[in-house]
Amino acid sequence: MKEEQIAIFVAPDHKLVLRSFYREHVWLPAREANEDLGSSKAWLSALELIYDFHGMLFFNDGLEYPTPDIPEVFVDHSNRWMRNFLKAKSDGTEPKHFSNKIERLRIIELYCRLINQEGELT
């Protein structure tokens, strides 16, 4: 856990289902992060970064976000879902499919935000 406590708000359900938010804040950052991670299985370990922020994560209404167990949310050990999630339409600028797995999307968005803001959080 970080020495200085800060509040980090997780993305609400209603934003995660908006196609523009999904594309800009979940899918595109995940595709960028995937360049470093390299495999869908590596994502399972990488997503554990959110555990470092337990007790600092909140919903917009102020309730603490109960840090989920990554293996329970991403039940497939090879994480094939992530490979499908990262696929793009033929032009490469839009997701091939839009997922409705809200908790997975929330964790991915949070992870991508945390790795991009890591310097600001320490």
C-alpha positions as CSV (number, residue, x, y, z in Angstrom):
1,M,0.0,0.0,0.0
2,K,1.2,3.5,-0.7
3,E,2.4,5.6,2.3
4,E,0.2,8.6,1.6
5,Q,-3.5,7.7,1.3
6,I,-5.3,9.1,-1.6
7,A,-8.7,8.3,-3.0
8,I,-8.9,6.7,-6.5
9,F,-12.4,6.5,-8.0
10,V,-13.2,3.5,-10.1
11,A,-15.2,3.9,-13.3
12,P,-19.0,3.6,-12.8
13,D,-21.1,1.1,-14.7
14,H,-22.9,3.7,-16.7
15,K,-19.6,5.0,-18.2
16,L,-18.2,1.6,-18.9
17,V,-21.1,0.8,-21.3
18,L,-20.8,4.1,-23.2
19,R,-19.0,3.2,-26.5
20,S,-16.9,6.4,-26.5
21,F,-15.7,5.8,-22.9
22,Y,-15.2,2.1,-23.6
23,R,-13.0,2.9,-26.7
24,E,-11.0,5.8,-25.3
25,H,-10.6,4.8,-21.7
26,V,-10.6,1.0,-21.7
27,W,-9.9,-0.5,-25.1
28,L,-7.3,1.8,-26.5
29,P,-5.3,2.0,-23.3
30,A,-5.5,-1.8,-23.0
31,R,-4.2,-2.2,-26.5
32,E,-1.3,0.1,-25.7
33,A,-0.5,-1.7,-22.4
34,N,-0.7,-5.0,-24.3
35,E,2.4,-3.9,-26.3
36,D,4.4,-4.2,-23.1
37,L,2.7,-7.2,-21.7
38,G,2.7,-9.2,-24.9
39,S,0.3,-12.0,-24.0
40,S,-3.2,-12.4,-22.7
41,K,-1.9,-14.6,-19.9
42,A,0.5,-11.9,-18.7
43,W,-2.5,-9.6,-18.1
44,L,-3.6,-11.8,-15.3
45,S,-0.4,-11.1,-13.3
46,A,-0.3,-7.4,-14.4
47,L,-3.8,-6.7,-13.2
48,E,-2.8,-7.6,-9.7
49,L,-1.4,-4.1,-9.5
50,I,-4.8,-3.0,-8.3
51,Y,-4.1,-5.0,-5.0
52,D,-1.4,-2.4,-4.2
53,F,-4.2,0.2,-4.0
54,H,-6.6,-1.7,-1.7
55,G,-8.3,0.7,0.7
56,M,-7.7,3.6,-1.7
57,L,-10.3,2.6,-4.3
58,F,-13.8,4.1,-4.1
59,F,-17.0,4.3,-6.1
60,N,-18.2,7.8,-6.9
61,D,-20.7,7.7,-4.0
62,G,-17.8,7.3,-1.6
63,L,-18.3,3.6,-0.8
64,E,-15.0,1.7,-0.8
65,Y,-14.5,-0.5,-3.9
66,P,-14.0,-4.1,-2.7
67,T,-10.9,-5.1,-4.5
68,P,-11.9,-8.2,-6.5
69,D,-10.0,-11.4,-6.7
70,I,-8.5,-11.3,-10.3
71,P,-8.8,-15.1,-10.8
72,E,-12.4,-15.1,-9.8
73,V,-13.2,-12.3,-12.3
74,F,-11.0,-13.6,-15.1
75,V,-11.8,-17.3,-14.7
76,D,-10.0,-18.6,-17.8
77,H,-6.4,-19.2,-16.8
78,S,-5.3,-18.6,-20.4
79,N,-7.4,-15.5,-20.6
80,R,-8.7,-16.0,-24.1
81,W,-11.3,-13.4,-23.3
82,M,-8.5,-10.7,-23.3
83,R,-7.4,-11.8,-26.8
84,N,-10.9,-11.3,-28.1
85,F,-11.4,-8.1,-26.2
86,L,-8.2,-6.6,-27.8
87,K,-9.3,-7.4,-31.3
88,A,-9.9,-4.5,-33.7
89,K,-12.1,-4.0,-36.7
90,S,-10.3,-4.1,-40.0
91,D,-9.4,-0.4,-39.8
92,G,-7.7,-0.9,-36.5
93,T,-9.3,2.1,-34.8
94,E,-12.4,0.5,-33.2
95,P,-13.0,-2.6,-31.1
96,K,-14.2,-5.6,-33.1
97,H,-16.6,-6.4,-30.3
98,F,-17.9,-4.6,-27.2
99,S,-17.9,-6.6,-24.1
100,N,-20.6,-6.4,-21.4
101,K,-18.3,-7.9,-18.6
102,I,-18.5,-4.7,-16.5
103,E,-16.2,-5.9,-13.7
104,R,-13.5,-7.0,-16.1
105,L,-13.8,-3.7,-18.0
106,R,-13.6,-1.8,-14.7
107,I,-10.4,-3.6,-13.6
108,I,-8.8,-3.1,-17.0
109,E,-9.6,0.6,-17.1
110,L,-8.3,1.0,-13.5
111,Y,-5.1,-0.9,-14.3
112,C,-4.4,1.2,-17.4
113,R,-5.1,4.4,-15.5
114,L,-2.8,3.4,-12.6
115,I,0.1,2.5,-14.8
116,N,-0.2,5.8,-16.7
117,Q,-0.5,7.8,-13.5
118,E,2.0,5.8,-11.4
119,G,4.4,8.7,-11.0
120,E,1.6,11.0,-9.9
121,L,0.5,8.5,-7.2
122,T,3.8,8.0,-5.4
